[in-house]
Amino acid sequence: MYSYAFSTAYFKPFFEKTTVETQLQEQLITQFIESIQKAIDSMVEVSLSIKHTVIDGIYGNRNILNGQSDKNAYILEFMNTHSKELLFSLISLACHPTLLNQTNQKLSADLLGQIRLRYQDTHKQPCMIVNGCCGDVSTRFYREKAVKKNYIVSLISFFPSS
């Protein structure tokens, strides 16, 4: 999650002067423990499928429009080995994921949150997104077209079907 706002945090980063909200931190630790236990209790044998796609028109080189940038996205799909049911996907892409500008004072999952929601709506299964090496990749030249009245405009489904 990202915000331009000065917000409280769950944990104190090493180099930031941030106030930790103790009650939120305690809730998060409890959720971590419950999630780990749920994962242990529901372990099944899985097989892995790796897919690739290119995301174009949402982000790119933040210094030069149409300059070189990494627009690759990789999708790791974990399927139950026996039933072939798709259980979970892990998506990796590299971009400073801010669509909302400095006037936004609320926490937002921003671009990655919208990609995750769109993917989950399309594929009807949970997924997580990890952000790779962002370097000079951002939404700088694309965000005005992608944001309308502080709401993120619907994204095209970039990801291949299962």
N, C-alpha and C positions, 0 to 999 in steps of 0.2 A: 504494500500500500504506500501511497505517496501523497504528500501534501506540501504546499508552499507555506502552510500555516505553522505556527509554533505550537505543536501539540504535545500532550503528554505521551509517554512511551511505555511499552511493556517492560523493556530492559534498557539499561543505560549503555549506549555505545561508548567506546573507549575515548573518543576525542570530541564528544559533544556535550554541551551543558544542557542536559535534558532532565526534566522532572519525571521520575518514574511513578506511575499511578499504581500504588500498592495493591489495591483491590483488583484492578485489571490484571496485574501480574499474577496474583494468586489464582484467579479464574483461568488464566492461560495455562499455568502449570498443571492445574487439575484437568483441563482439557487435554493437554499433552499426555498425561498418565492414562486417562480414559481411552484416548485414541490408540496408544501403544498397546494397551490390553485388548482392545477390540481387534486390532490387527493380528495379534498373536492368536487370539481365539478363532479367527476366521482364515487361517492360513490354508492355502490350497496350492497344488502344483500348477505352475503357469508356463506358457511358452511366450516368446517375445517376437513381435513383428516391428520392424523399423521402417518408417515411411519418411519421405522427404517432399517438401513443397517449397515454393518461393513466394514470399509475400511482397507484392508490388503495389505502390500507390498509397501506402500508409506511412512509411518511413524510408529514410535513406541517408546519404552523406549529409551531415549537418553543417558542413562548410561550403560545399559546392553542390548546387542543384544538379541532379543526375550524375554526381560524382560516384566513384567506386564505393560500394558498401556491401555488407553481408546481409542479404535478404533471405537467407536460407532458414527454414524452420524444419526441425526434425521431430517426428512423433514416434514415441516408443509405446506400443500397444501391448498390454499384458492380458493374455487370454487364458481362461481355465483350460488346462491341457486336455481334460476329459470331455467337458461339455462344449468347448470352443467358444464359450460366452466371453465377450469382451468385458473385462473387469475394471480397467483403469488405463488412462493414457497420461504420459509425461511428454510435454511439449517443450522444446528448447529453441529459443531464438535470441538474437542479440540486438537490443535497441534501448536507448534511454526512453522509457515508455510514457512520456508525459504528453497528453493531448490538452489537458486543461492548463490554462496559463496562471500567472501569478495572482490574478484577481480571485481565483478559487481559494477559499479559506477552509474547505472541508476535506477530510480524508477521502481518498479515492483510490480504487484499484486501477483507474485510468485505462490505458491501452491494453495492458495484459489482462486486466479484469474483463474487459469487453471481449477480447479474443477467447478467453476461457468460457464466458457465458455463451457466446455464439457457438463454440465447439460443443459444449455440453448440450445445448438446445438441438444441434444438428445430430449428434451421435448418441444422445440419450444415455450418457455414462459420465462418471466423474473424471476430471483431469486436473493436472497441476501444471503450471508453467514455470520454468526456470529461465532466468535471464543470463545469457552468455556474455562474452566480452563485448561491451557496447562501443568502446572506442569513440569514433566520430560518427556514430549512427544514432539518429534521433528523428523526431517527428517535426522538426523545426520548419521545414518547407511545406509540410503537409497538414499541419494541425488546423489551420484556418478552414480548410475544406472539410475536415473531419469533425469539427465541433460546430454546433448550431445552438445558440441560446444556452450555452453552458451544459448542453446535453450531448453525449457522444452519439453521432449519427451511426445507424446500423452498419456493421461491417459486412462485406461480402464473405461468404463461406470460402475460406482459402484452403481448407484442409480436405484431402482426398477422403472419399467414403471408405468405410471398412470393407 
